[in-house]
Amino acid sequence: MPADFLARLERLDTTTVSDALDFLSLPGATVGLRPLWNCPRIVGRASTVQLGPKTDSSPTVHLISPVIAAITAGDRILVITGGIDGVSCWGDILANAAKVKGIRGTVIDGFSRDIDANEEIAYPIYGRGATMVSARNRVVQVNAGQPINVAGVTVAEGDYVIADRCGSVFVPASRIDEVLDLAERIARRQDGMAQAVRAGRSVEDVMHDKEFEAINSGAPK
């Protein structure tokens, strides 16, 4: 069943999924987590990572590397939060390791460096921006596989992720079927509305609130 959900999610975009979440009063859409190079849209399931400031000088395993090493599923997207403003949470060696493991991409509520190197290996990376400042001796991994706060949205291990040029959206795994049903209905309805405008129908009528209420109610076009 998760594979079917992913296949359906891959046919949508973030704006449509965001609209469905709005109708259902579910948080999920974020602001500011955008592609850091001209990377493709990514769809998958979250592997969550919580970072935090390093508080001592003792050597430690580099952040995120244990999570990458443990992943065996082919549908994973790394979702990372808790870094320090202006300090990298991601770089080229991690990207190469993730690529080898078949990880679909990384979404960071924070910053990345080595953007060109990520692009060279075609590894998708989404985040708040680029920096050159290393995480080493500044940021550590606190935990993984636990619910985290990403740009104001709670994301749990296994939640669904879709990210494209508009941003990044998260869907609770427990509500994915309901969200997909509504998002697919929205997509069909909006395609029809665009066709109506192109055919000469008044955009005032096409975009009236009642049209969107009909989407939510499941009324036919």
Helices and strands as residue ranges (DSSP letters): H 2-10, H 14-23, E 34-35, E 42-53, H 65-70, E 76-81, H 92-100, E 105-108, E 111-112, H 115-120, E 125-127, E 129-130, E 139-144, E 148-150, E 153-155, E 160-164, E 167-171, G 173-175, H 176-198, H 203-206, H 209-217
